[in-house]
Amino acid sequence: MTPTPMDTDKSGRLELARTLQNKLNATQLHIVDDRNRFDTLQSALAKDPGLVSEGVAGTTDPAIVAAEVASQIAFLRNLKFQYLEQKAKDQYVKTIVSDEAPNINAEDNELLRIDNERKKETLSAAKARLAEKYGDVRTLAPLVEQDYARARALTQEAAALASKILDARLTLTRLRQAHPHPRLTIPAANAQLDAQVEEMQELDDELQSVNGRVDEVKDRVKAGAREVERLRVERADLEKTVKAGKEEIQDGRVVGLYDWYTASLALYRALVSLETSHFESENELHLSYIVTPPGTVDQKQIFVKLLFLPNSRQLADAEVEGLAEDIGDVVGAHVQANDVPGLIAAVLARARACA
């Protein structure tokens, strides 16, 4: 079958199409690479909006982003204007060269005007809403900043408190390890505290009593020290007297007699429980006795003051201290009888009997 000219023309066109397809496949077009890069960037931005576009530096700065958006909007407006201009020219040319004139009347113009006004109203409302949104953003931005600062401060405080809680838990764990069971409870600790307070009070009372006894002992020690000092002075005087007597008296029996008299006097003082005796004045004698009642270890001090008539041995009056009962009749009887030894014996007998 002989091919017709139409078939030959179709075959030639097919060959041209295949050749063009092969050239397109073999040629590296930028638009294909840009589409691939755009798809990759869109998928990456969908996963992480914080990524920066490849080939654009500093898009994280709001000022630079705003400038970039403004330039893109200007470019799109220019592109839209060119598109509308080209579309109008194309429609005008088609209208001129067309065999049939388009039927454009006043109704079509009125409809177009109404549609344009409606679109303008919609656009004005959208612009008003956008301006309102911008105003809300400007108003709420400081509040959001304050809330963000407050939230950041609260976050930092929460982190610090969490760290303190962990430290407290660690300290509590160490205390539990250092002090195993059984541990004191609050009621047991309060009871132990009350017991310790009572014990401290008792110890304080005991300490005060001990301090009182210590003060008494100190006073007695001081009195003893004064008595020792007095006896030392008295001994020195007596030694001087004895030495002078040895030099004046040639009889050697005097020292022995003096020692015998001193020992006898000490024995007498012990027998009659005489502790001290001294002359307050020429006619006043003070006597102090220590009486120990039978069957007890307590000692009682009896003080007797004897008053004599001046320049005589006549007893004028006597005073007794340390007895619970009144012995004025006994004292009066012995004073009238001028019986000093009998008075002392009677007083000591009453003291032992009353004890």
SERO-4910 file (N, C-alpha, C, O; in steps of 0.05 Angstrom, whole numbers):
BEGIN
 pado doro    nc1    nc2    nc3   cac1   cac2   cac3    cc1    cc2    cc3    oc1    oc2    oc3
  Met    A     17    -24      0      0      0      0     18     25      0     35     27     17
  Thr    A     13     42    -19     30     66    -21     20     87     -2     -3     93     -1
  Pro    A     39     98     16     32    118     35     23    143     22     34    152      2
  Thr    A      3    155     33     -8    180     22      8    203     33     23    200     53
  Pro    A      5    227     21     20    250     31     11    258     60     27    269     75
  Met    A    -14    252     67    -23    258     94     -9    240    114     -2    249    136
  Asp    A     -6    214    108      8    196    126     37    204    130     48    203    152
  Thr    A     49    213    107     77    221    109     80    245    127     99    248    143
  Asp    A     61    263    124     61    287    141     58    280    170     72    291    187
  Lys    A     40    261    176     36    253    204     61    239    215     68    244    238
  Ser    A     74    222    199     99    209    208    121    229    214    135    226    233
  Gly    A    123    249    196    144    269    201    139    285    226    157    291    241
  Arg    A    113    291    231    107    305    256    112    288    281    121    298    301
  Leu    A    106    262    278    112    244    300    141    242    306    149    242    330
  Glu    A    157    241    286    186    240    289    196    266    302    213    265    320
  Leu    A    185    288    293    193    314    305    185    315    335    201    324    352
  Ala    A    161    304    341    153    304    369    171    286    386    178    294    408
  Arg    A    179    262    375    197    245    390    224    258    395    236    256    416
  Thr    A    233    271    373    259    284    376    258    306    397    277    309    413
  Leu    A    236    321    397    233    342    417    231    331    445    242    343    464
  Gln    A    217    308    448    215    295    474    242    286    484    249    289    507
  Asn    A    258    274    466    285    265    474    303    289    482    318    287    502
  Lys    A    300    311    467    316    334    474    308    345    501    325    353    518
  Leu    A    282    345    506    273    355    532    282    337    555    290    347    576
  Asn    A    282    311    550    292    293    571    322    295    575    332    293    598
  Ala    A    336    301    554    366    303    556    374    330    567    396    332    578
  Thr    A    358    350    564    366    377    572    359    381    602    337    374    611
  Gln    A    378    392    617    374    399    646    361    427    648    376    447    646
  Leu    A    335    428    651    321    453    653    321    463    682    317    448    700
  His    A    325    490    685    325    501    712    297    499    726    295    497    750
  Ile    A    277    501    709    250    500    721    244    474    735    230    473    755
  Val    A    256    452    724    252    426    737    267    424    764    256    415    784
  Asp    A    292    434    764    308    435    789    295    453    809    294    446    833
  Asp    A    284    476    800    271    494    819    246    481    831    240    484    855
  Arg    A    231    466    814    207    452    825    216    431    846    203    429    867
  Asn    A    237    416    840    246    396    860    256    410    886    249    400    908
  Arg    A    271    432    883    280    446    907    256    457    923    256    457    947
  Phe    A    236    467    908    212    478    922    197    456    937    189    460    960
  Asp    A    194    433    924    180    411    938    196    402    963    184    397    984
  Thr    A    223    401    961    239    393    984    237    413   1007    235    406   1030
  Leu    A    238    439    999    236    460   1020    209    461   1033    208    465   1057
  Gln    A    188    456   1017    161    456   1029    158    433   1049    146    436   1070
  Ser    A    168    409   1042    167    387   1061    183    392   1086    175    384   1108
  Ala    A    207    404   1083    224    410   1106    211    431   1124    212    429   1149
  Leu    A    199    452   1112    185    473   1127    160    462   1142    153    471   1163
  Ala    A    147    443   1129    124    430   1142    132    415   1167    117    414   1187
  Lys    A    157    403   1167    166    389   1191    178    408   1212    173    405   1236
  Asp    A    193    429   1203    205    448   1221    203    476   1209    219    483   1192
  Pro    A    184    493   1217    181    520   1205    204    538   1211    207    559   1198
  Gly    A    222    531   1230    244    548   1236    268    547   1217    287    561   1220
  Leu    A    266    530   1197    288    527   1178    290    552   1160    270    564   1155
  Val    A    313    558   1151    318    581   1133    319    571   1105    331    550   1099
  Ser    A    307    585   1087    307    577   1059    335    577   1048    352    593   1055
  Glu    A    340    558   1031    367    555   1019    371    578    999    354    583    983
  Gly    A    394    591   1001    401    613    983    392    639    994    399    660    982
  Val    A    377    641   1016    368    666   1028    380    668   1056    375    651   1073
  Ala    A    396    689   1061    410    692   1086    396    712   1104    386    733   1094
  Gly    A    394    706   1130    384    725   1149    354    727   1150    344    748   1158
  Thr    A    339    707   1140    310    709   1139    297    705   1167    273    708   1170
  Thr    A    314    700   1187    303    698   1214    300    726   1227    286    728   1247
  Asp    A    312    746   1215    309    773   1225    282    785   1216    277    784   1192
  Pro    A    265    795   1234    239    805   1226    240    827   1205    224    829   1187
  Ala    A    260    846   1208    262    868   1190    269    858   1161    257    867   1142
  Ile    A    287    839   1160    295    828   1134    272    813   1122    267    814   1098
  Val    A    257    797   1139    234    782   1129    213    802   1118    201    797   1097
  Ala    A    208    824   1133    188    844   1124    196    856   1098    180    860   1080
  Ala    A    222    863   1095    232    874   1069    229    854   1046    221    861   1024
  Glu    A    235    829   1052    232    808   1031    203    804   1023    197    802   1000
  Val    A    185    804   1043    156    801   1037    146    825   1021    131    822   1002
  Ala    A    156    850   1028    147    873   1014    157    872    984    142    879    966
  Ser    A    181    864    980    192    861    953    176    840    937    170    844    913
  Gln    A    169    818    950    154    798    936    126    808    929    115    802    908
  Ile    A    113    823    948     87    834    943     88    854    919     70    853    902
  Ala    A    108    870    919    111    889    896    115    874    870    104    882    850
  Phe    A    131    853    871    135    837    847    109    825    837    103    824    813
  Leu    A     94    814    856     69    801    849     49    821    838     34    816    819
  Arg    A     48    846    850     30    866    840     38    874    811     21    878    794
  Asn    A     64    877    807     73    884    780     66    862    760     58    867    737
  Leu    A     70    837    769     63    814    752     33    813    746     25    807    723
  Lys    A     16    820    767    -12    820    762    -20    842    743    -37    838    725
  Phe    A     -7    866    746    -13    888    728     -6    881    699    -21    886    681
  Gln    A     18    868    696     25    860    669      6    839    657      0    840    634
  Tyr    A     -3    821    675    -21    800    666    -47    813    657    -58    806    636
  Leu    A    -58    831    673    -83    844    666    -79    861    641    -97    862    624
  Glu    A    -57    874    638    -52    890    614    -51    873    589    -63    879    569
  Gln    A    -36    851    591    -34    832    568    -61    820    562    -68    817    538
  Lys    A    -77    814    583   -103    802    579   -121    822    565   -136    815    546
  Ala    A   -120    847    574   -137    868    561   -129    872    532   -146    875    514
  Lys    A   -103    873    526    -94    876    499   -103    852    482   -112    856    459
  Asp    A   -101    828    493   -109    804    478   -139    805    472   -147    799    449
  Gln    A   -155    812    492   -184    814    487   -190    836    467   -207    833    450
  Tyr    A   -176    859    469   -180    880    450   -173    872    421   -188    878    403
  Val    A   -151    858    418   -143    849    391   -163    829    380   -171    830    357
  Lys    A   -172    810    398   -191    790    389   -218    804    381   -231    795    362
  Thr    A   -224    825    396   -249    839    390   -246    853    363   -266    854    348
  Ile    A   -224    865    357   -219    880    332   -219    861    308   -233    866    288
  Val    A   -204    839    311   -200    821    287   -223    801    285   -224    786    265
  Ser    A   -241    800    304   -263    780    303   -283    789    282   -288    812    277
  Asp    A   -294    768    269   -315    774    248   -340    784    260   -354    800    249
  Glu    A   -347    774    284   -371    782    297   -364    801    320   -347    795    337
  Ala    A   -377    824    321   -372    843    342   -385    834    368   -408    825    368
  Pro    A   -372    836    390   -384    827    416   -407    845    423   -407    869    418
  Asn    A   -427    833    435   -451    847    443   -447    858    471   -453    845    491
  Ile    A   -438    883    473   -433    896    498   -453    919    500   -452    937    483
  Asn    A   -469    918    520   -490    939    524   -487    951    552   -468    945    566
  Ala    A   -506    968    558   -504    982    584   -509    964    608   -499    968    630
  Glu    A   -526    943    603   -531    925    625   -506    910    633   -500    906    657
  Asp    A   -490    902    613   -465    888    619   -446    907    635   -433    898    654
  Asn    A   -444    932    627   -427    950    641   -437    955    670   -421    957    688
  Glu    A   -464    956    673   -475    959    699   -469    936    717   -462    939    741
  Leu    A   -472    911    705   -465    887    721   -436    887    729   -429    879    751
  Leu    A   -419    895    710   -390    896    716   -384    916    738   -367    912    755
  Arg    A   -399    939    737   -394    959    757   -403    949    785   -390    953    805
  Ile    A   -427    936    785   -437    926    810   -418    904    821   -412    904    845
  Asp    A   -408    887    803   -389    866    812   -363    879    823   -353    870    843
  Asn    A   -354    899    809   -330    913    818   -334    927    845   -317    926    863
  Glu    A   -358    939    849   -363    952    875   -365    931    897   -355    935    919
  Arg    A   -378    908    890   -379    887    911   -351    877    918   -345    873    942
  Lys    A   -335    873    898   -308    864    904   -292    886    919   -276    879    937
  Lys    A   -297    911    913   -283    933    927   -292    933    957   -276    936    975
  Glu    A   -319    929    961   -328    928    989   -316    905   1004   -308    907   1027
  Thr    A   -315    882    990   -303    858   1003   -273    864   1009   -263    857   1030
  Leu    A   -260    877    989   -232    883    994   -228    903   1016   -210    901   1032
  Ser    A   -246    924   1018   -244    943   1039   -249    930   1066   -235    936   1086
  Ala    A   -269    912   1067   -274    898   1093   -251    881   1101   -243    880   1124
  Ala    A   -239    867   1081   -215    851   1087   -192    868   1097   -178    861   1115
  Lys    A   -188    892   1083   -167    910   1092   -172    920   1121   -154    923   1137
  Ala    A   -198    926   1126   -205    935   1153   -200    914   1174   -189    919   1196
  Arg    A   -208    889   1167   -202    867   1186   -172    863   1190   -162    858   1212
  Leu    A   -157    866   1167   -128    863   1169   -116    885   1186    -98    880   1202
  Ala    A   -126    910   1183   -116    932   1199   -123    927   1229   -107    933   1247
  Glu    A   -148    917   1233   -155    911   1261   -137    889   1273   -129    891   1296
  Lys    A   -131    869   1256   -113    848   1266    -86    860   1272    -74    853   1292
  Tyr    A    -76    878   1255    -50    891   1260    -51    907   1286    -32    906   1302
  Gly    A    -74    921   1290    -77    936   1315    -77    918   1339    -65    924   1360
  Asp    A    -92    895   1337    -92    876   1359    -64    865   1364    -56    861   1387
  Val    A    -49    860   1343    -22    850   1346     -5    871   1361     10    864   1379
  Arg    A     -7    896   1353      9    917   1366      0    920   1395     17    925   1413
  Thr    A    -26    917   1401    -36    920   1428    -28    896   1446    -20    899   1469
  Leu    A    -30    872   1434    -25    848   1450      4    841   1451     12    824   1468
  Ala    A     21    853   1434     50    845   1434     63    851   1461     77    834   1471
  Pro    A     59    875   1473     71    879   1499     60    860   1521     74    851   1538
  Leu    A     33    855   1519     22    837   1538     33    809   1535     39    795   1554
  Val    A     36    801   1510     48    774   1505     77    774   1515     86    754   1525
  Glu    A     91    796   1511    119    798   1521    120    795   1551    137    782   1562
  Gln    A    101    809   1565     99    807   1594     93    779   1603    105    768   1621
  Asp    A     73    767   1589     66    739   1596     89    720   1591     94    701   1606
  Tyr    A    104    726   1569    127    709   1564    149    712   1585    161    692   1594
  Ala    A    154    737   1593    173    742   1614    164    729   1640    180    716   1655
  Arg    A    138    732   1647    128    719   1671    130    688   1669    138    675   1689
  Ala    A    123    678   1646    125    649   1643    154    639   1645    160    618   1656
  Arg    A    172    655   1633    200    648   1635    210    649   1664    225    631   1673
  Ala    A    201    670   1679    209    671   1707    197    648   1723    211    636   1740
  Leu    A    172    642   1718    160    619   1731    174    593   1724    176    575   1741
  Thr    A    182    591   1699    197    566   1691    223    564   1705    230    543   1715
  Gln    A    238    587   1707    263    586   1722    258    580   1752    273    565   1764
  Glu    A    237    592   1763    231    586   1791    223    557   1795    232    544   1815
  Ala    A    208    546   1776    200    518   1778    225    500   1776    227    480   1790
  Ala    A    244    508   1758    268    492   1756    285    493   1782    295    473   1791
  Ala    A    286    518   1794    301    520   1819    287    504   1841    301    491   1857
  Leu    A    261    506   1842    246    490   1863    250    460   1858    252    445   1877
  Ala    A    250    452   1833    254    423   1827    282    415   1837    285    393   1848
  Ser    A    302    432   1832    329    426   1841    330    424   1872    342    407   1883
  Lys    A    316    444   1885    315    443   1915    301    418   1925    309    406   1945
  Ile    A    280    410   1911    265    386   1919    283    362   1917    283    344   1934
  Leu    A    298    360   1895    316    338   1892    338    338   1914    344    317   1925
  Asp    A    348    362   1920    368    363   1942    356    355   1968    369    341   1984
  Ala    A    331    364   1973    318    357   1999    313    327   2000    316    314   2021
  Arg    A    305    315   1977    301    286   1977    327    271   1982    328    251   1996
  Leu    A    349    281   1970    374    268   1974    383    271   2003    393    252   2015
  Thr    A    379    295   2015    386    298   2043    369    280   2061    379    269   2080
  Leu    A    343    278   2055    325    261   2070    334    232   2068    333    217   2088
  Thr    A    342    224   2044    352    196   2040    377    191   2057    379    170   2069
  Arg    A    395    210   2057    419    207   2073    413    206   2103    425    190   2117
  Leu    A    394    223   2111    386    222   2140    373    195   2147    378    185   2168
  Arg    A    357    185   2129    345    159   2134    366    137   2135    364    118   2152
  Gln    A    386    139   2118    407    119   2119    424    122   2144    433    102   2156
  Ala    A    429    147   2152    445    152   2177    430    145   2202    442    137   2222
  His    A    403    147   2201    387    141   2225    366    120   2217    343    127   2211
  Pro    A    373     95   2218    354     74   2211    332     71   2232    332     84   2253
  His    A    313     53   2226    291     48   2245    302     34   2270    323     20   2268
  Pro    A    290     37   2293    266     54   2298    273     83   2302    291     90   2318
  Arg    A    259    101   2288    263    129   2291    242    141   2309    220    130   2312
  Leu    A    249    164   2322    230    177   2340    207    190   2324    212    202   2303
  Thr    A    183    186   2334    160    200   2323    157    227   2338    170    232   2358
  Ile    A    139    244   2327    135    270   2340    124    267   2368    134    281   2386
  Pro    A    103    250   2373     94    247   2401    116    236   2420    119    245   2442
  Ala    A    131    216   2410    153    205   2426    174    226   2432    184    228   2454
  Ala    A    181    242   2411    201    263   2415    191    285   2435    206    295   2452
  Asn    A    164    291   2434    153    311   2452    154    300   2481    160    314   2500
  Ala    A    147    274   2484    147    262   2510    176    261   2521    180    267   2545
  Gln    A    195    254   2504    223    254   2513    232    282   2520    247    286   2540
  Leu    A    223    302   2505    230    330   2511    218    338   2538    232    351   2554
  Asp    A    193    331   2544    181    338   2569    197    324   2592    202    337   2613
  Ala    A    204    299   2588    220    285   2609    247    298   2613    256    301   2636
  Gln    A    260    306   2591    285    320   2594    282    347   2608    300    356   2623
  Val    A    260    361   2602    255    387   2615    252    383   2645    263    398   2661
  Glu    A    236    362   2653    233    357   2681    259    349   2694    266    358   2716
  Glu    A    275    332   2680    301    324   2691    319    348   2694    334    351   2714
  Met    A    319    366   2674    336    391   2676    327    408   2699    343    420   2713
  Gln    A    300    409   2704    290    425   2726    299    414   2753    308    428   2771
  Glu    A    298    387   2755    307    374   2779    337    379   2783    346    384   2805
  Leu    A    352    376   2761    381    380   2763    387    409   2770    406    415   2785
  Asp    A    371    428   2759    375    456   2766    370    461   2796    385    475   2809
  Asp    A    348    449   2806    342    451   2835    365    439   2851    374    451   2871
  Glu    A    374    416   2843    396    403   2857    422    420   2856    437    422   2875
  Leu    A    426    432   2832    450    450   2829    448    474   2848    467    482   2860
  Gln    A    424    485   2850    420    508   2868    425    500   2897    438    514   2912
  Ser    A    415    476   2905    420    467   2932    450    461   2937    461    468   2958
  Val    A    463    450   2917    491    444   2919    507    471   2921    526    473   2937
  Asn    A    498    490   2905    512    516   2907    508    529   2934    526    542   2945
  Gly    A    483    525   2945    479    536   2972    497    522   2993    508    535   3010
  Arg    A    499    495   2991    517    481   3009    546    489   3005    561    491   3024
  Val    A    553    493   2980    581    502   2974    586    529   2987    607    534   2998
  Asp    A    566    548   2985    569    574   2997    572    571   3028    588    584   3040
  Glu    A    556    553   3039    558    549   3068    585    538   3075    598    546   3095
  Val    A    595    518   3059    621    506   3065    643    528   3062    662    528   3077
  Lys    A    640    545   3041    659    566   3038    659    585   3062    680    593   3072
  Asp    A    635    591   3072    634    608   3095    647    595   3119    662    608   3134
  Arg    A    642    569   3123    654    555   3145    685    553   3142    700    555   3161
  Val    A    693    549   3117    722    549   3112    735    576   3118    756    577   3130
  Lys    A    721    597   3109    731    624   3115    733    628   3145    752    639   3156
  Ala    A    711    620   3160    711    623   3189    734    606   3201    748    615   3219
  Gly    A    737    581   3191    759    565   3201    786    577   3195    804    575   3212
  Ala    A    788    589   3171    814    602   3165    820    625   3183    842    629   3192
  Arg    A    798    641   3189    802    663   3208    809    652   3236    826    663   3249
  Glu    A    795    630   3244    802    618   3270    830    608   3270    844    611   3290
  Val    A    839    595   3248    866    585   3247    886    608   3249    906    606   3263
  Glu    A    879    629   3235    897    653   3236    899    664   3264    920    671   3275
  Arg    A    875    665   3277    874    675   3304    890    657   3323    905    666   3340
  Leu    A    887    630   3320    902    612   3336    931    613   3331    948    610   3348
  Arg    A    938    618   3305    967    621   3299    979    645   3313   1001    644   3324
  Val    A    964    667   3312    973    691   3326    975    686   3357    994    694   3370
  Glu    A    954    673   3366    954    666   3395    976    648   3402    989    651   3423
  Arg    A    982    628   3385   1004    610   3390   1031    625   3391   1048    620   3408
  Ala    A   1033    644   3371   1058    659   3370   1062    675   3396   1083    677   3407
  Asp    A   1039    687   3405   1041    703   3430   1048    684   3454   1064    691   3471
  Leu    A   1035    661   3454   1040    642   3476   1069    632   3475   1082    630   3495
  Glu    A   1079    627   3451   1107    619   3449   1126    641   3459   1146    635   3472
  Lys    A   1119    666   3452   1136    687   3462   1135    689   3493   1155    692   3506
  Thr    A   1110    685   3503   1107    686   3532   1122    664   3546   1135    667   3566
  Val    A   1120    639   3533   1134    616   3545   1164    621   3544   1179    614   3562
  Lys    A   1173    631   3521   1202    636   3519   1211    657   3540   1232    654   3552
  Ala    A   1195    678   3543   1202    698   3563   1201    686   3591   1218    692   3608
  Gly    A   1181    668   3596   1180    655   3622   1203    637   3628   1213    636   3650
  Lys    A   1212    623   3607   1236    605   3610   1260    622   3617   1277    613   3633
  Glu    A   1262    645   3606   1285    662   3612   1283    674   3640   1304    677   3653
  Glu    A   1259    680   3649   1256    692   3676   1255    672   3698   1266    677   3720
  Ile    A   1242    649   3693   1239    629   3714   1259    607   3710   1262    596   3688
  Gln    A   1273    601   3732   1293    580   3730   1282    552   3735   1296    532   3729
  Asp    A   1258    551   3746   1246    525   3752   1237    512   3726   1222    524   3711
  Gly    A   1246    487   3720   1239    473   3696   1212    461   3697   1202    451   3676
  Arg    A   1198    460   3720   1172    448   3721   1150    466   3710   1127    456   3707
  Val    A   1156    490   3705   1135    509   3696   1124    500   3668   1100    501   3664
  Val    A   1142    492   3650   1133    484   3623   1115    460   3625   1095    458   3611
  Gly    A   1123    440   3642   1106    417   3645   1079    423   3657   1059    413   3648
  Leu    A   1079    441   3677   1054    449   3689   1036    463   3669   1012    460   3669
  Tyr    A   1048    480   3653   1033    494   3632   1020    475   3612    997    478   3605
  Asp    A   1036    455   3604   1025    436   3585   1002    420   3598    982    414   3586
  Trp    A   1006    413   3624    985    398   3637    960    415   3640    938    405   3637
  Tyr    A    963    440   3646    940    458   3649    926    461   3622    901    461   3621
  Thr    A    941    464   3600    929    467   3574    914    442   3566    892    443   3556
  Ala    A    926    418   3571    912    393   3565    887    389   3582    867    381   3572
  Ser    A    889    396   3607    866    394   3625    843    412   3616    820    405   3616
  Leu    A    851    437   3608    831    456   3598    817    445   3573    793    448   3570
  Ala    A    833    434   3554    821    423   3530    803    399   3536    782    396   3523
  Leu    A    811    382   3556    795    360   3563    768    369   3576    747    358   3570
  Tyr    A    770    390   3592    746    401   3604    727    412   3583    703    408   3584
  Arg    A    738    427   3564    722    438   3543    708    416   3527    685    419   3519
  Ala    A    722    394   3522    710    371   3508    688    358   3524    668    350   3514
  Leu    A    693    356   3551    673    342   3568    648    358   3570    626    347   3569
  Val    A    650    384   3573    626    401   3576    616    412   3549    598    428   3548
  Ser    A    628    403   3526    619    411   3499    622    440   3494    607    452   3479
  Leu    A    643    452   3506    648    481   3502    663    485   3476    684    474   3472
  Glu    A    651    502   3459    664    507   3433    681    532   3434    705    531   3426
  Thr    A    670    554   3442    685    579   3444    678    593   3469    657    589   3481
  Ser    A    697    610   3478    693    627   3502    711    651   3500    735    648   3495
  His    A    699    674   3504    716    698   3503    701    721   3519    677    720   3522
  Phe    A    717    739   3527    707    762   3542    700    785   3523    717    795   3508
  Glu    A    675    792   3522    666    814   3505    675    841   3518    682    860   3504
  Ser    A    674    841   3545    684    865   3560    694    855   3587    696    830   3591
  Glu    A    700    873   3605    711    865   3631    690    850   3648    698    833   3664
  Asn    A    664    855   3644    644    842   3661    624    826   3644    602    821   3652
  Glu    A    632    818   3619    614    803   3601    629    780   3589    650    784   3576
  Leu    A    619    756   3592    631    731   3583    612    717   3564    588    713   3571
  His    A    622    709   3540    606    695   3520    616    666   3518    640    661   3515
  Leu    A    596    647   3520    602    619   3519    585    606   3497    561    612   3495
  Ser    A    598    588   3481    583    575   3460    588    545   3463    610    535   3464
  Tyr    A    565    529   3465    566    500   3469    554    486   3444    535    496   3431
  Ile    A    564    462   3439    554    444   3418    543    420   3432    558    405   3444
  Val    A    516    416   3430    503    394   3444    494    373   3423    482    380   3403
  Thr    A    500    348   3428    492    326   3411    473    308   3427    483    294   3445
  Pro    A    447    308   3421    429    291   3437    435    261   3434    445    253   3413
  Pro    A    429    246   3453    433    217   3451    415    204   3429    392    211   3427
  Gly    A    427    186   3414    412    172   3393    409    187   3367    397    177   3349
  Thr    A    421    211   3365    421    226   3340    449    236   3333    467    235   3350
  Val    A    451    245   3308    477    256   3300    475    286   3295    495    299   3288
  Asp    A    451    298   3299    448    326   3295    460    341   3319    457    333   3342
  Gln    A    472    364   3313    485    380   3334    469    406   3336    460    418   3317
  Lys    A    468    416   3361    454    441   3367    472    459   3382    486    452   3400
  Gln    A    473    485   3373    490    505   3385    475    520   3406    453    531   3401
  Ile    A    486    522   3430    475    537   3452    493    560   3459    517    556   3463
  Phe    A    482    584   3460    498    608   3465    489    619   3492    465    624   3497
  Val    A    509    624   3510    504    634   3537    520    660   3541    544    660   3537
  Lys    A    506    681   3550    520    706   3555    517    713   3585    494    715   3595
  Leu    A    539    715   3599    540    720   3628    548    749   3633    569    758   3622
  Leu    A    533    763   3650    539    790   3657    545    791   3687    529    781   3703
  Phe    A    568    803   3695    576    805   3723    576    834   3732    578    852   3715
  Leu    A    574    837   3758    576    865   3768    604    874   3765    623    858   3768
  Pro    A    608    900   3759    636    909   3755    653    905   3779    645    910   3802
  Asn    A    678    897   3775    698    893   3795    689    873   3817    696    876   3840
  Ser    A    674    853   3808    666    832   3827    660    807   3812    659    806   3788
  Arg    A    656    785   3827    649    760   3815    620    754   3819    611    730   3817
  Gln    A    604    774   3824    575    770   3829    561    770   3802    563    788   3786
  Leu    A    546    748   3797    531    745   3771    507    764   3772    490    762   3790
  Ala    A    505    781   3753    483    800   3751    460    791   3733    437    794   3740
  Asp    A    467    779   3711    446    770   3692    457    749   3673    482    746   3671
  Ala    A    439    734   3660    448    714   3641    427    711   3619    403    713   3623
  Glu    A    437    707   3594    419    704   3571    427    678   3557    450    672   3553
  Val    A    406    663   3549    410    637   3536    396    637   3509    373    645   3507
  Glu    A    410    629   3488    399    628   3461    403    600   3449    424    587   3455
  Gly    A    384    590   3433    387    564   3421    368    543   3432    367    521   3422
  Leu    A    352    550   3453    333    532   3464    305    539   3455    298    562   3452
  Ala    A    289    518   3451    261    522   3442    243    531   3465    224    545   3461
  Glu    A    248    522   3489    231    528   3512    242    552   3528    266    559   3525
  Asp    A    225    563   3545    233    586   3561    244    575   3588    230    561   3603
  Ile    A    268    583   3595    281    575   3620    288    599   3638    308    599   3652
  Gly    A    270    619   3636    276    643   3652    276    638   3682    291    651   3696
  Asp    A    259    620   3691    259    614   3720    285    601   3729    295    608   3751
  Val    A    295    583   3713    320    570   3720    343    590   3721    359    590   3739
  Val    A    343    608   3701    364    628   3699    362    647   3723    382    654   3735
  Gly    A    337    655   3730    334    673   3753    342    661   3779    355    675   3796
  Ala    A    336    635   3783    344    622   3808    374    621   3811    384    626   3833
  His    A    388    613   3790    417    611   3791    430    638   3793    452    640   3804
  Val    A    418    658   3781    430    685   3783    428    695   3812    447    707   3822
  Gln    A    405    690   3825    403    698   3853    422    683   3870    432    694   3890
  Ala    A    427    658   3864    445    641   3880    474    646   3872    492    636   3885
  Asn    A    479    662   3851    506    667   3841    520    640   3834    544    636   3841
  Asp    A    505    621   3822    515    595   3816    519    592   3786    501    584   3771
  Val    A    543    599   3777    549    598   3748    551    569   3739    538    562   3719
  Pro    A    567    552   3752    568    524   3743    541    510   3743    535    495   3724
  Gly    A    525    515   3764    498    503   3764    481    512   3741    466    496   3729
  Leu    A    483    538   3734    468    549   3711    476    536   3685    459    528   3669
  Ile    A    502    532   3681    512    520   3656    503    491   3655    494    482   3634
  Ala    A    504    476   3678    496    449   3678    466    446   3672    458    428   3658
  Ala    A    450    464   3684    421    463   3680    414    469   3651    397    455   3639
  Val    A    427    489   3639    422    496   3611    429    473   3593    413    466   3574
  Leu    A    452    460   3597    460    438   3579    441    414   3583    435    400   3564
  Ala    A    433    409   3608    414    387   3612    387    392   3598    377    374   3584
  Arg    A    377    416   3600    352    423   3586    356    420   3555    338    411   3542
  Ala    A    380    428   3545    385    427   3516    385    398   3507    373    391   3486
  Arg    A    398    381   3522    398    352   3514    370    339   3517    363    323   3500
  Ala    A    356    347   3537    329    336   3541    310    345   3519    294    329   3509
  Cys    A    311    371   3512    293    381   3491    299    370   3464    281    368   3447
  Ala    A    324    364   3458    332    354   3432    321    326   3428    325    314   3407
***
